Amino acid sequence: IEVHYNAWTASFDQLSTHYGASSVTSSSMNTADDTSSSTLSPHLSDSKKIRSVSENRKRNGHTSLPTNDADEPLNSESRILTNGRQSAPLPNDTVSSETSEGPRQKLRVHMALNEDLTCSYKQSKMHSSSIEGLVQVEIKSGSSMDIPFCLVVKDPLRHIKTIQESKTFAKDGPQDSRKGHYAYNVAIPKVDQYFPVIKYKCTHELCPVPIRVQTRVRFHKSFCRVALQISSNPANQGALADLTIFMTVPPSLRGETVTTAPAGGVWDSAKHGVLWCVAELGAGEKFQLQAQFEISDENLGVESQKPDFPVLVRCHCMNTQLSQIELDVSCIEDSIQPDVTIKLTRRFRLSHREKA
């Protein structure tokens, strides 16, 4: 894990020339912290990324995947399949195909695949990492009765460690452990709502590293200055969106005196930390945040007594996933044989915790 982590993080130094002002190397961070002035100098490209906390919360309400309580719009890519084969989307007024027994029913299966990566690092080394996935399903059909179908989970690279179906909406179907296929007979109510059908946990061998967080602490007279650098892995398949960065501040510093660069950092007195909201971070990009505090304990100027600033970063990435599992739908034998159309929306969420 450490070899892969260090391999791609080393590439950030090579990218610094390409990204210019928005790229901050370790040496440039040290130079910024050692200046004699107590004024913070933000990078212009970084200031454009900062979003107010209220704006971020409002925006997040429109980017979430559906939950059990609400059917939120899926503003993302989707791939349309008909009985497992790619086809064009069916308009709402499309006429069902004819059979010898009359027109065939249409069944639209909307699936939302969400994977959550929770990881923690200590001194820039991975301490723990886990990935959990959830598949939610909504159906639409022209039939007055519920139409069951078979949901197939394909795991050719054996990323799944454990998998569990909903006892309410799914039952075990034909399995093929040699190919890593899991099949379930699914029957859910025909209402405008997504229902959780399958959840799974991935193996520890699957440990992607979407971001890297670096912290530098410097003292100047009666001030403590902290510089954070957030870097996105160049191998990411999409941009990280709606980032929230929370940095816990030790009680030995006067948090209410904080000044941040770029502007936009908000002091949270209840949690004793600073919160930033960043709109987006593209693959391979990086940006720097700075915060400055007045020192309440003059002895903190000693190098060996530098305070710790734990950092928690949360974000999400649409239209991609962390594992290589695939989802498919087919008809159940000895049951209604409808025309099946699949719409799949994917997303992963990240919770990255960094400790000194």
Salt bridges, closest charged atoms under 4 A:
GLU2 OE2 - LYS125 NZ 3.92
ASP34 OD1 - ARG218 NE 3.58
GLU55 OE2 - ARG51 NE 3.88
GLU77 OE2 - ARG346 NH2 2.69
ASP116 OD1 - ARG349 NE 2.67
GLU138 OE1 - HIS110 ND1 3.43
GLU138 OE2 - LYS140 NZ 3.78
GLU165 OE2 - LYS167 NZ 3.34
ASP176 OD1 - ARG178 NE 3.71
ASP192 OD1 - LYS140 NZ 2.84
ASP242 OD1 - ARG51 NH1 2.78
ASP242 OD1 - ARG59 NE 3.14
ASP242 OD2 - HIS316 NE2 3.00
GLU256 OE2 - ARG254 NE 3.65
GLU285 OE1 - LYS49 NZ 3.35
GLU294 OE1 - ARG254 NH1 2.73
GLU303 OE2 - LYS306 NZ 2.66
ASP328 OD2 - LYS154 NZ 3.89
ASP339 OD1 - ARG104 NH1 3.50
GLU354 OE1 - HIS352 NE2 2.89
